[in-house]
Amino acid sequence: MKKIFSTVGIFILLGIIGYLTFYFFSKKPQGNIQSIQSGLLPSATSSDFYAPAVPFPTTPTMTIGTNQGIVEVKNFYNSVVGIEEGLLILADADNYEIAYDRSNSNFLIYLRNPSLKNTRQNAETDFLEILGINQENACKLNVQESALPSSQLGENQNLSFCLNKLQ
């Protein structure tokens, strides 16, 4: 009788081992078989890289912290005209573009043709209107202005009215 129990036990043990072996080897690999065989990981889509880490705010106003204090602005996320290379495009006019870099809370004003009369002034006025702030609060924000090509204005200038207040 002992032989029967030990024989049945061995068959049960072999059955369990066989089932587990079949279970593990019958699973289909995830991803492309060629990439797995060559040691490469499946590639991510471009949308994976630009997905916002934090959802856009939905309130009418929002605050931006700076090294000069907190500035309350209109929620410019509601009027974004595009996203380009991770930047939120807030305005895209013929002679300038205004953008916001979420990664470092910098505003960028690109002057496409600074030699035209009032280009810089129009861009700065539009910037103030988009944010719903005055010049004093704008000077507290991190803003970089540059011309394309940058040799015409100099690189990374601040707002023109802020330069006057610094002197």
Secondary structure, DSSP 8 states (H G I E B T S, - for coil): -HHHHHHHHHHHHHHHHHHHHHHHHHS--SS-HHHHHTT------GGGTSS-SS----SSEEEEEETTEEEEEE-GGGG--EEETTEEEEEE-SSEEEEEETTTTEEEEEES-TTSTTHHHHHHHHHHHHHT--HHHHTTS-EEEEESSGGGT-SSB--HHHHHHH-
